[in-house]
Amino acid sequence: MLAQQEKRKAFLRRLKFYGFGVVLGLALVYVLLLRGRDFGFWTPENRVLEKIRKTELLFTNNAECMMQCLNISRGEIKHIIDSTAIVNFDESNVHTAECPIYLLEDLDKYEVQFLVQSCDSTSTILNITKTGDEKQSCDCD
């Protein structure tokens, strides 16, 4: 019986050392690798927005006309894509062969939606529309 108690004490001591090592290892991994990192790029929305940010941004004539009508500059469009844009996948056409078309929305300050065709090296803004209560009608075709 005395031998079983000694074996049990030895096992518990080894278990405490093992537990201490695991906790220390987890703490080191967190401090050295994970602390302060943003892992938002894993979501489909952030991957689409990152792809659009990295490519050259082009505008169709219709988009240029709508920008003038709505009094929105290219810089403001780029700012929306960089900060407040969300991707509406329900209204997007992501199953096109080479260049999917995404509907980006800004529901904060500008209240606009725009269609973006995202290819390998360029992203083209196809159309811009005003949402919300104050919809403006522009004669752009």
N, CA and C atoms as an extended XYZ file, in Angstrom:
423
Properties=species:S:1:pos:R:3:atomname:S:1:resname:S:1:resid:I:1 pbc="F F F"
N         0.822       -1.182        0.000 N   MET     1
C         0.000        0.000        0.000 CA  MET     1
C         0.867        1.246        0.000 C   MET     1
N         1.969        1.185        0.677 N   LEU     2
C         2.903        2.307        0.717 CA  LEU     2
C         3.503        2.558       -0.666 C   LEU     2
N         3.717        1.526       -1.420 N   ALA     3
C         4.278        1.661       -2.762 CA  ALA     3
C         3.272        2.324       -3.696 C   ALA     3
N         1.989        2.014       -3.528 N   GLN     4
C         0.965        2.633       -4.366 CA  GLN     4
C         0.850        4.124       -4.086 C   GLN     4
N         0.975        4.537       -2.827 N   GLN     5
C         0.913        5.961       -2.488 CA  GLN     5
C         2.108        6.704       -3.069 C   GLN     5
N         3.276        6.087       -3.041 N   GLU     6
C         4.467        6.726       -3.609 CA  GLU     6
C         4.335        6.845       -5.128 C   GLU     6
N         3.783        5.792       -5.751 N   LYS     7
C         3.572        5.858       -7.206 CA  LYS     7
C         2.558        6.949       -7.559 C   LYS     7
N         1.532        7.059       -6.743 N   ARG     8
C         0.518        8.076       -6.981 CA  ARG     8
C         1.107        9.473       -6.818 C   ARG     8
N         1.919        9.687       -5.776 N   LYS     9
C         2.564       10.983       -5.568 CA  LYS     9
C         3.510       11.311       -6.719 C   LYS     9
N         4.236       10.323       -7.177 N   ALA    10
C         5.159       10.535       -8.293 CA  ALA    10
C         4.376       10.898       -9.564 C   ALA    10
N         3.253       10.204       -9.780 N   PHE    11
C         2.419       10.507      -10.947 CA  PHE    11
C         1.855       11.926      -10.872 C   PHE    11
N         1.344       12.317       -9.698 N   LEU    12
C         0.794       13.666       -9.545 CA  LEU    12
C         1.869       14.734       -9.738 C   LEU    12
N         3.089       14.472       -9.268 N   ARG    13
C         4.196       15.417       -9.450 CA  ARG    13
C         4.506       15.565      -10.941 C   ARG    13
N         4.552       14.440      -11.676 N   ARG    14
C         4.806       14.504      -13.120 CA  ARG    14
C         3.663       15.228      -13.832 C   ARG    14
N         2.433       14.980      -13.382 N   LEU    15
C         1.282       15.640      -13.980 CA  LEU    15
C         1.328       17.152      -13.751 C   LEU    15
N         1.764       17.594      -12.569 N   LYS    16
C         1.905       19.028      -12.291 CA  LYS    16
C         2.969       19.651      -13.185 C   LYS    16
N         4.102       18.978      -13.354 N   PHE    17
C         5.153       19.496      -14.243 CA  PHE    17
C         4.648       19.580      -15.687 C   PHE    17
N         3.940       18.544      -16.111 N   TYR    18
C         3.396       18.534      -17.466 CA  TYR    18
C         2.400       19.687      -17.652 C   TYR    18
N         1.485       19.866      -16.711 N   GLY    19
C         0.505       20.946      -16.780 CA  GLY    19
C         1.163       22.317      -16.790 C   GLY    19
N         2.201       22.484      -15.940 N   PHE    20
C         2.923       23.752      -15.911 CA  PHE    20
C         3.584       24.010      -17.263 C   PHE    20
N         4.155       22.994      -17.876 N   GLY    21
C         4.787       23.147      -19.192 CA  GLY    21
C         3.785       23.507      -20.274 C   GLY    21
N         2.612       22.890      -20.226 N   VAL    22
C         1.577       23.195      -21.224 CA  VAL    22
C         1.115       24.637      -21.073 C   VAL    22
N         0.844       25.069      -19.856 N   VAL    23
C         0.400       26.444      -19.626 CA  VAL    23
C         1.479       27.441      -20.035 C   VAL    23
N         2.717       27.152      -19.692 N   LEU    24
C         3.821       28.033      -20.086 CA  LEU    24
C         3.953       28.091      -21.606 C   LEU    24
N         3.824       26.955      -22.279 N   GLY    25
C         3.903       26.923      -23.744 CA  GLY    25
C         2.781       27.706      -24.396 C   GLY    25
N         1.558       27.568      -23.886 N   LEU    26
C         0.427       28.324      -24.427 CA  LEU    26
C         0.621       29.827      -24.244 C   LEU    26
N         1.122       30.211      -23.086 N   ALA    27
C         1.364       31.628      -22.829 CA  ALA    27
C         2.427       32.177      -23.783 C   ALA    27
N         3.487       31.425      -24.021 N   LEU    28
C         4.537       31.878      -24.938 CA  LEU    28
C         4.019       31.981      -26.371 C   LEU    28
N         3.232       31.023      -26.814 N   VAL    29
C         2.669       31.080      -28.164 CA  VAL    29
C         1.787       32.322      -28.304 C   VAL    29
N         0.967       32.597      -27.313 N   TYR    30
C         0.110       33.772      -27.376 CA  TYR    30
C         0.937       35.049      -27.437 C   TYR    30
N         1.910       35.177      -26.546 N   VAL    31
C         2.695       36.410      -26.472 CA  VAL    31
C         3.539       36.605      -27.726 C   VAL    31
N         4.155       35.546      -28.225 N   LEU    32
C         5.078       35.696      -29.349 CA  LEU    32
C         4.396       35.678      -30.713 C   LEU    32
N         3.278       34.983      -30.851 N   LEU    33
C         2.701       34.808      -32.178 CA  LEU    33
C         1.326       35.432      -32.379 C   LEU    33
N         0.482       35.428      -31.388 N   LEU    34
C        -0.912       35.786      -31.600 CA  LEU    34
C        -1.318       37.163      -31.104 C   LEU    34
N        -0.662       37.683      -30.113 N   ARG    35
C        -1.081       38.948      -29.500 CA  ARG    35
C        -1.015       40.096      -30.504 C   ARG    35
N        -2.091       40.859      -30.608 N   GLY    36
C        -2.109       42.054      -31.442 CA  GLY    36
C        -2.310       41.793      -32.920 C   GLY    36
N        -2.602       40.587      -33.320 N   ARG    37
C        -2.781       40.292      -34.737 CA  ARG    37
C        -4.257       40.295      -35.093 C   ARG    37
N        -4.535       40.723      -36.316 N   ASP    38
C        -5.901       40.722      -36.828 CA  ASP    38
C        -6.037       39.559      -37.796 C   ASP    38
N        -6.943       38.664      -37.522 N   PHE    39
C        -7.143       37.510      -38.380 CA  PHE    39
C        -8.423       37.634      -39.194 C   PHE    39
N        -8.832       38.854      -39.481 N   GLY    40
C       -10.044       39.087      -40.243 CA  GLY    40
C        -9.932       38.695      -41.696 C   GLY    40
N        -8.715       38.518      -42.213 N   PHE    41
C        -8.530       38.180      -43.610 CA  PHE    41
C        -9.019       36.772      -43.923 C   PHE    41
N        -9.404       36.014      -42.951 N   TRP    42
C        -9.906       34.666      -43.191 CA  TRP    42
C       -11.338       34.665      -43.679 C   TRP    42
N       -12.076       35.722      -43.444 N   THR    43
C       -13.475       35.735      -43.852 CA  THR    43
C       -13.575       36.019      -45.351 C   THR    43
N       -14.577       35.480      -46.032 N   PRO    44
C       -14.714       35.730      -47.472 CA  PRO    44
C       -14.861       37.213      -47.805 C   PRO    44
N       -15.604       37.955      -46.975 N   GLU    45
C       -15.795       39.385      -47.236 CA  GLU    45
C       -14.462       40.129      -47.225 C   GLU    45
N       -13.640       39.869      -46.240 N   ASN    46
C       -12.361       40.573      -46.157 CA  ASN    46
C       -11.404       40.142      -47.258 C   ASN    46
N       -11.484       38.895      -47.705 N   ARG    47
C       -10.634       38.471      -48.820 CA  ARG    47
C       -11.027       39.197      -50.099 C   ARG    47
N       -12.329       39.365      -50.340 N   VAL    48
C       -12.797       40.080      -51.528 CA  VAL    48
C       -12.361       41.535      -51.464 C   VAL    48
N       -12.573       42.188      -50.332 N   LEU    49
C       -12.183       43.592      -50.195 CA  LEU    49
C       -10.675       43.767      -50.341 C   LEU    49
N        -9.896       42.854      -49.807 N   GLU    50
C        -8.433       42.942      -49.932 CA  GLU    50
C        -8.005       42.794      -51.388 C   GLU    50
N        -8.651       41.903      -52.118 N   LYS    51
C        -8.335       41.742      -53.541 CA  LYS    51
C        -8.655       43.021      -54.303 C   LYS    51
N        -9.797       43.640      -54.010 N   ILE    52
C       -10.179       44.878      -54.691 CA  ILE    52
C        -9.205       46.003      -54.331 C   ILE    52
N        -8.770       46.060      -53.085 N   ARG    53
C        -7.820       47.103      -52.661 CA  ARG    53
C        -6.476       46.970      -53.366 C   ARG    53
N        -6.051       45.745      -53.639 N   LYS    54
C        -4.715       45.530      -54.214 CA  LYS    54
C        -4.673       45.733      -55.721 C   LYS    54
N        -5.816       45.731      -56.385 N   THR    55
C        -5.823       45.885      -57.833 CA  THR    55
C        -6.045       47.341      -58.216 C   THR    55
N        -5.772       47.638      -59.481 N   GLU    56
C        -6.002       48.989      -60.002 CA  GLU    56
C        -7.502       49.219      -60.116 C   GLU    56
N        -7.967       50.363      -59.640 N   LEU    57
C        -9.397       50.669      -59.625 CA  LEU    57
C        -9.750       51.519      -60.841 C   LEU    57
N       -10.628       50.984      -61.698 N   LEU    58
C       -11.079       51.671      -62.899 CA  LEU    58
C       -12.555       52.015      -62.754 C   LEU    58
N       -13.026       52.982      -63.548 N   PHE    59
C       -14.415       53.437      -63.482 CA  PHE    59
C       -15.002       53.450      -64.882 C   PHE    59
N       -16.216       52.942      -65.040 N   THR    60
C       -16.911       53.036      -66.328 CA  THR    60
C       -17.460       54.455      -66.489 C   THR    60
N       -17.902       54.765      -67.704 N   ASN    61
C       -18.489       56.091      -67.949 CA  ASN    61
C       -19.740       56.296      -67.106 C   ASN    61
N       -20.538       55.252      -66.955 N   ASN    62
C       -21.748       55.337      -66.137 CA  ASN    62
C       -21.382       55.626      -64.676 C   ASN    62
N       -20.345       54.963      -64.170 N   ALA    63
C       -19.921       55.198      -62.785 CA  ALA    63
C       -19.407       56.620      -62.611 C   ALA    63
N       -18.661       57.119      -63.592 N   GLU    64
C       -18.155       58.506      -63.535 CA  GLU    64
C       -19.319       59.493      -63.507 C   GLU    64
N       -20.321       59.256      -64.344 N   CYS    65
C       -21.494       60.127      -64.381 CA  CYS    65
C       -22.226       60.112      -63.037 C   CYS    65
N       -22.403       58.920      -62.464 N   MET    66
C       -23.088       58.807      -61.175 CA  MET    66
C       -22.276       59.484      -60.063 C   MET    66
N       -20.965       59.390      -60.138 N   MET    67
C       -20.123       60.051      -59.130 CA  MET    67
C       -20.313       61.562      -59.195 C   MET    67
N       -20.375       62.119      -60.399 N   GLN    68
C       -20.595       63.560      -60.540 CA  GLN    68
C       -21.977       63.943      -60.043 C   GLN    68
N       -22.961       63.127      -60.368 N   CYS    69
C       -24.334       63.425      -59.958 CA  CYS    69
C       -24.484       63.356      -58.439 C   CYS    69
N       -23.855       62.368      -57.813 N   LEU    70
C       -23.960       62.185      -56.369 CA  LEU    70
C       -22.915       62.983      -55.595 C   LEU    70
N       -22.025       63.666      -56.324 N   ASN    71
C       -20.978       64.481      -55.716 CA  ASN    71
C       -20.055       63.638      -54.817 C   ASN    71
N       -19.570       62.542      -55.391 N   ILE    72
C       -18.635       61.651      -54.705 CA  ILE    72
C       -17.370       61.562      -55.546 C   ILE    72
N       -16.227       61.721      -54.920 N   SER    73
C       -14.960       61.689      -55.652 CA  SER    73
C       -14.376       60.274      -55.669 C   SER    73
N       -13.351       60.080      -56.506 N   ARG    74
C       -12.636       58.798      -56.544 CA  ARG    74
C       -11.997       58.495      -55.198 C   ARG    74
N       -11.479       59.512      -54.559 N   GLY    75
C       -10.858       59.330      -53.245 CA  GLY    75
C       -11.856       58.844      -52.208 C   GLY    75
N       -13.079       59.363      -52.288 N   GLU    76
C       -14.114       58.917      -51.348 CA  GLU    76
C       -14.513       57.464      -51.616 C   GLU    76
N       -14.563       57.080      -52.891 N   ILE    77
C       -14.862       55.682      -53.225 CA  ILE    77
C       -13.768       54.771      -52.671 C   ILE    77
N       -12.513       55.163      -52.857 N   LYS    78
C       -11.404       54.358      -52.324 CA  LYS    78
C       -11.453       54.308      -50.798 C   LYS    78
N       -11.818       55.424      -50.175 N   HIS    79
C       -11.943       55.450      -48.711 CA  HIS    79
C       -13.051       54.508      -48.244 C   HIS    79
N       -14.166       54.479      -48.961 N   ILE    80
C       -15.262       53.574      -48.606 CA  ILE    80
C       -14.786       52.128      -48.694 C   ILE    80
N       -14.081       51.782      -49.765 N   ILE    81
C       -13.583       50.411      -49.933 CA  ILE    81
C       -12.597       50.060      -48.824 C   ILE    81
N       -11.765       51.012      -48.440 N   ASP    82
C       -10.761       50.755      -47.403 CA  ASP    82
C       -11.336       50.673      -46.003 C   ASP    82
N       -12.460       51.348      -45.745 N   SER    83
C       -12.895       51.438      -44.352 CA  SER    83
C       -14.281       50.874      -44.060 C   SER    83
N       -15.306       51.293      -44.768 N   THR    84
C       -16.664       50.971      -44.325 CA  THR    84
C       -17.449       50.062      -45.263 C   THR    84
N       -16.881       49.659      -46.380 N   ALA    85
C       -17.621       48.853      -47.347 CA  ALA    85
C       -17.860       47.446      -46.821 C   ALA    85
N       -19.045       46.939      -47.134 N   ILE    86
C       -19.355       45.542      -46.862 CA  ILE    86
C       -19.785       44.903      -48.181 C   ILE    86
N       -19.573       43.610      -48.317 N   VAL    87
C       -19.918       42.894      -49.539 CA  VAL    87
C       -21.266       42.219      -49.338 C   VAL    87
N       -22.190       42.506      -50.226 N   ASN    88
C       -23.501       41.859      -50.202 CA  ASN    88
C       -23.436       40.663      -51.150 C   ASN    88
N       -23.146       39.481      -50.605 N   PHE    89
C       -22.984       38.293      -51.434 CA  PHE    89
C       -24.308       37.823      -52.028 C   PHE    89
N       -25.429       38.141      -51.385 N   ASP    90
C       -26.730       37.729      -51.913 CA  ASP    90
C       -27.028       38.398      -53.250 C   ASP    90
N       -26.586       39.631      -53.414 N   GLU    91
C       -26.839       40.387      -54.641 CA  GLU    91
C       -25.658       40.361      -55.602 C   GLU    91
N       -24.569       39.695      -55.244 N   SER    92
C       -23.377       39.625      -56.084 CA  SER    92
C       -23.480       38.454      -57.044 C   SER    92
N       -22.723       38.534      -58.121 N   ASN    93
C       -22.651       37.455      -59.100 CA  ASN    93
C       -21.230       36.894      -59.055 C   ASN    93
N       -20.999       35.964      -58.152 N   VAL    94
C       -19.643       35.457      -57.923 CA  VAL    94
C       -19.315       34.254      -58.791 C   VAL    94
N       -20.272       33.764      -59.547 N   HIS    95
C       -20.049       32.546      -60.324 CA  HIS    95
C       -19.774       32.818      -61.800 C   HIS    95
N       -19.364       34.029      -62.128 N   THR    96
C       -18.976       34.297      -63.508 CA  THR    96
C       -17.619       33.670      -63.758 C   THR    96
N       -17.314       33.427      -64.997 N   ALA    97
C       -16.130       32.645      -65.357 CA  ALA    97
C       -14.829       33.249      -64.840 C   ALA    97
N       -14.510       34.455      -65.259 N   GLU    98
C       -13.203       35.001      -64.912 CA  GLU    98
C       -13.265       36.144      -63.899 C   GLU    98
N       -14.227       37.013      -64.043 N   CYS    99
C       -14.285       38.217      -63.220 CA  CYS    99
C       -15.614       38.305      -62.484 C   CYS    99
N       -15.656       37.888      -61.229 N   PRO   100
C       -16.910       37.989      -60.477 CA  PRO   100
C       -17.305       39.446      -60.248 C   PRO   100
N       -18.608       39.662      -60.100 N   ILE   101
C       -19.154       40.994      -59.858 CA  ILE   101
C       -19.709       41.022      -58.443 C   ILE   101
N       -19.221       41.971      -57.651 N   TYR   102
C       -19.628       42.089      -56.250 CA  TYR   102
C       -20.409       43.383      -56.043 C   TYR   102
N       -21.409       43.310      -55.183 N   LEU   103
C       -22.137       44.509      -54.782 CA  LEU   103
C       -21.569       44.963      -53.445 C   LEU   103
N       -20.918       46.119      -53.449 N   LEU   104
C       -20.365       46.703      -52.224 CA  LEU   104
C       -21.333       47.760      -51.723 C   LEU   104
N       -21.490       47.817      -50.414 N   GLU   105
C       -22.420       48.770      -49.814 CA  GLU   105
C       -21.716       49.571      -48.727 C   GLU   105
N       -22.071       50.837      -48.669 N   ASP   106
C       -21.669       51.698      -47.556 CA  ASP   106
C       -22.957       52.214      -46.943 C   ASP   106
N       -23.246       51.756      -45.755 N   LEU   107
C       -24.496       52.134      -45.107 CA  LEU   107
C       -24.299       53.233      -44.075 C   LEU   107
N       -23.079       53.743      -43.956 N   ASP   108
C       -22.783       54.758      -42.946 CA  ASP   108
C       -22.999       56.163      -43.502 C   ASP   108
N       -21.926       56.804      -43.896 N   LYS   109
C       -21.965       58.215      -44.258 CA  LYS   109
C       -22.581       58.468      -45.638 C   LYS   109
N       -22.130       57.720      -46.643 N   TYR   110
C       -22.513       58.035      -48.020 CA  TYR   110
C       -23.797       57.336      -48.456 C   TYR   110
N       -24.129       56.220      -47.876 N   GLU   111
C       -25.302       55.431      -48.230 CA  GLU   111
C       -25.356       55.167      -49.730 C   GLU   111
N       -24.319       54.509      -50.229 N   VAL   112
C       -24.243       54.164      -51.641 CA  VAL   112
C       -23.977       52.676      -51.796 C   VAL   112
N       -24.318       52.169      -52.978 N   GLN   113
C       -23.984       50.814      -53.389 CA  GLN   113
C       -23.246       50.926      -54.699 C   GLN   113
N       -22.268       50.062      -54.909 N   PHE   114
C       -21.648       50.037      -56.209 CA  PHE   114
C       -21.269       48.627      -56.606 C   PHE   114
N       -21.420       48.378      -57.919 N   LEU   115
C       -21.056       47.097      -58.490 CA  LEU   115
C       -19.601       47.151      -58.913 C   LEU   115
N       -18.845       46.155      -58.485 N   VAL   116
C       -17.421       46.093      -58.811 CA  VAL   116
C       -17.144       44.769      -59.500 C   VAL   116
N       -16.550       44.851      -60.686 N   GLN   117
C       -16.114       43.646      -61.389 CA  GLN   117
C       -14.641       43.456      -61.073 C   GLN   117
N       -14.322       42.385      -60.369 N   SER   118
C       -12.974       42.167      -59.874 CA  SER   118
C       -12.258       41.113      -60.708 C   SER   118
N       -11.253       41.554      -61.457 N   CYS   119
C       -10.436       40.649      -62.259 CA  CYS   119
C        -9.066       40.500      -61.597 C   CYS   119
N        -8.135       39.858      -62.294 N   ASP   120
C        -6.828       39.591      -61.699 CA  ASP   120
C        -6.047       40.862      -61.369 C   ASP   120
N        -5.943       41.777      -62.327 N   SER   121
C        -5.100       42.954      -62.100 CA  SER   121
C        -5.891       44.251      -61.992 C   SER   121
N        -7.170       44.220      -62.317 N   THR   122
C        -7.984       45.433      -62.230 CA  THR   122
C        -9.319       45.130      -61.565 C   THR   122
N        -9.883       46.153      -60.973 N   SER   123
C       -11.252       46.114      -60.455 CA  SER   123
C       -11.972       47.310      -61.061 C   SER   123
N       -13.108       47.047      -61.691 N   THR   124
C       -13.835       48.094      -62.400 CA  THR   124
C       -15.157       48.373      -61.702 C   THR   124
N       -15.372       49.642      -61.357 N   ILE   125
C       -16.651       50.063      -60.783 CA  ILE   125
C       -17.615       50.227      -61.956 C   ILE   125
N       -18.646       49.397      -61.986 N   LEU   126
C       -19.590       49.396      -63.106 CA  LEU   126
C       -20.720       50.397      -62.914 C   LEU   126
N       -21.241       50.489      -61.691 N   ASN   127
C       -22.393       51.340      -61.441 CA  ASN   127
C       -22.402       51.769      -59.978 C   ASN   127
N       -22.930       52.948      -59.719 N   ILE   128
C       -23.067       53.470      -58.358 CA  ILE   128
C       -24.510       53.919      -58.187 C   ILE   128
N       -25.116       53.532      -57.075 N   THR   129
C       -26.485       53.970      -56.792 CA  THR   129
C       -26.566       54.480      -55.365 C   THR   129
N       -27.441       55.422      -55.157 N   LYS   130
C       -27.693       56.001      -53.834 CA  LYS   130
C       -28.772       55.184      -53.161 C   LYS   130
N       -28.583       54.869      -51.887 N   THR   131
C       -29.586       54.143      -51.116 CA  THR   131
C       -30.130       55.060      -50.037 C   THR   131
N       -31.024       54.566      -49.251 N   GLY   132
C       -31.552       55.357      -48.146 CA  GLY   132
C       -32.750       56.180      -48.555 C   GLY   132
N       -33.080       57.159      -47.721 N   ASP   133
C       -34.281       57.967      -47.913 CA  ASP   133
C       -34.152       58.960      -49.065 C   ASP   133
N       -32.953       59.483      -49.262 N   GLU   134
C       -32.754       60.537      -50.255 CA  GLU   134
C       -32.190       59.968      -51.551 C   GLU   134
N       -32.957       59.140      -52.247 N   LYS   135
C       -32.497       58.605      -53.514 CA  LYS   135
C       -32.505       59.711      -54.548 C   LYS   135
N       -31.396       59.821      -55.275 N   GLN   136
C       -31.304       60.823      -56.311 CA  GLN   136
C       -31.445       60.140      -57.663 C   GLN   136
N       -32.146       60.800      -58.555 N   SER   137
C       -32.265       60.267      -59.908 CA  SER   137
C       -31.284       61.022      -60.798 C   SER   137
N       -30.412       60.295      -61.392 N   CYS   138
C       -29.416       60.871      -62.289 CA  CYS   138
C       -29.684       60.355      -63.692 C   CYS   138
N       -29.452       61.185      -64.673 N   ASP   139
C       -29.662       60.792      -66.066 CA  ASP   139
C       -28.354       60.263      -66.644 C   ASP   139
N       -27.968       59.075      -66.185 N   CYS   140
C       -26.722       58.454      -66.636 CA  CYS   140
C       -27.047       57.118      -67.279 C   CYS   140
N       -26.665       56.971      -68.529 N   ASP   141
C       -26.866       55.684      -69.223 CA  ASP   141
C       -25.680       55.319      -70.043 C   ASP   141
